[in-house]
Amino acid sequence: MVPHKTPSLFKYIWPSLVWNVPNAGKKIFLTFDDGPIPELTEWVLETLAQFNIKATFFCVGENVDKHPEVFDKLLLEGHSIGNHTHHHLNGRKALTQNYLDNVALCDEALAKHNETTELFRPPYGRLKTRQRKLLKNRKVVMWDVLSKDYDQSLSPEIILDGIIKATQPGSIVVFHDNLKAEKNLKVVLPKYIQHFLNQGYQFGRL
């Protein structure tokens, strides 16, 4: 079975990061990384609306600038927004000042829509210790369930089974509204939501 749950060791090493939501009861927090983009992000919005639930979108600033009308739909429908850098940078491979500048560029893209956020998620989950310290005013949100919807070698059935087994009350779950994930996402997301609604869970935004 492909592991989907974040190892406890990571949470121990980085205790200041947000991995889940303690004491949330039977509530799950869906997050979507890498958008917004036309069609797929809009499909996600339609799917969430069908189930009457809200989620959190960690947006790439460059995509916000390219597709402002899609970003405006996210805001209009009441979802939470997070910063995912402007160019989807890998923090481990970027100079710290360049990385911080890229985070600021994403802030500027959001600000064009009168949007600000303290939520930040590092692309690939990769962040240097110094970068984290200098982002001390941010709520750095990781996850405890990774869908791996981007992995085209995995079938939707394997992904769905894995994330259902990994999910617990208060879980933060990562999906991706990017083209690499589209095939798996469109099969898995509605079934995942329906499964946990049937179990009496609610879904919330961060």
N, C-alpha and C positions, 0 to 999 in steps of 0.2 A: 504494500500500500504506500502511495506517495505521501510523505508527511506534509501536513498543511498547518500544523500548530506550531507557533513560535516556541523554541526551546526555552525553558525556565532560566537557563544560564544567561541568555541575553538580557532578560529582565533583571537579573541579579547584577550584571555588569553595568547596566544603564538604568538605575532605579528612578532617575529623575524624568525619564521619558514616559509618555502615556501609552501603555500597552493595552489596557482594557478599562472598563468603567466599573470600579468596585461598588458593591451594594446597589446595583442597578435593578435588581429583581429580574424578572423574565423580560429583559429588553436587550435587543441587539442593535449595534450601530454600524450600518452599511456605509462604506466609503468607496469613492471612485477616483482613481488617479489618472492623470495625463491629459484630460480634455481641457476645454470643450472642443468638440469637432461636430460638423454637421452630420445629420442622420443618426449616427450611433448615440451620441449624447442625447439627442432628441428622443430616440427610442427608449433610452433609459428613463428619461423624464416621463414619457408616456406610461411605461411599465410601473413606475413608482406611483403615478397618479391613479392607475387602475386599482392599486392596492391601498391607496390613500395613506401612503407613508412618506416620510421625509428622510433624507440622507445628507451626507457631507461630501462635497466634491473638492479634491485637491487639484487646483488648476495650474497649468503651465501658462505663464504670462504671455508667451509668444502666441499660444492658441487663443487666449482671450483677445489679443489684438487682432488676430486673423479672423476670428469668428465672433464679433461683439454681439450679434443678434442671438447667438446660441447662449452666450454667457448671460445676457439679459433674461432669457427664459429661466435659467437656473435661479436667478434672483427673484423673478416674478412668482415662481412657484414655491418660494419659501425654504429652499434648501440652504444648508450652511456651506460656506466657502473657506477653503484653506489655500495657502501658498505652497507651490510645488516647484519653486524656482522659475526663472524666465525661460531657460533653455534646457530644462530637464538635466541638470548637471549632476554627475556623480561626485559627491563631496570628497571621497577618498582620492580622486584623481585631479581635483581642482585646487589651485592655490587658495588659501583661506580668504584673502581679500577679494579675489575674483568671485569666489562663491558668495560672499556677503553682498557684493555688488549685484550679483545675479538675483539674489533674494529681493533686494531693493527694487530691481527692475520689475519684478513680478508685482510688488506692491504698487508700483506706478501704474501698471496695466489695470490693476483692480481699482485704483483710485479714479481712473477715467470714468468709472461707473459708480462713483461715490461709495465704493465698497472698501472696508478695511477689515483685517482679520488678525487675530493673534495665533491662529492655527497654522502650523507648518509641518509638512512631511517631507523629509529628504528623499529625493528620487533614489530608487533601488534600496532604500533604507540605509544608505551609506553616508556616514558623517564622521569627520575627525573630531577628536576631543576638543580641540581649540575652537572649531567652528561651533560646536554645541555650546561651549561656554560663552562665546560672543553672541549667541542667539538667546541669551538668558531671558529676554523679555517675551520670548515666544513660547507657546505651548507646543512642544514637539511631539507629534502624534505618530506612533508606530502602529502596531496591530498585534493581535494574538491569533488571527486566522488569515492565512494567505490563500486566495482561491487558485492561484496559478493559471488563471484563465488565458494568460498570454502564451502558455506552453502548448504549442500546436501538436506536440507528440502525445498529449493527454486527451483522452476522450471526455466529452461532457459528463458521462456517467461516472467516471473515475473521480473527476473534480467534485461533482455534487456529493458523492458518497464521502469523500475525504473531508469536505468542509462541514457537512452535517455532523460528522463524528467529532470534529475539532471544536465546534461551537459550544460555548457555555454562556450562562447568564452574564451579561455585561461585555460580551466579546465585541471587539472592533474588527470588522471583516473588510478585506481589501478586494475590490474588483477594479477593472480598468476599462475606461471608455476610450480605448484606442483600437486601431484596425487589427492589430495582431491578436487581440482578445475577442474580436467580434463574434466569430463562429461559436466559441464556447460560451461566451457571455449570454448570447441570445437564448441558448438552451437552458443554461444553469440558473440564471437569476430568477426567472419567474417560479421555477420549481423550488428553489431554495426558500424564497419568500413564502410561498404557499405552505411548504412543509412546516415552517416555524409558526406561522399564523395558526395552523391546525393544532399545534402544540400549546397554544395559548400565549405565545410570545407577542410582544410589541416591538416596533422598530422606531429608533429615535435618531436625531441628528446631534452632532457634537457641539 
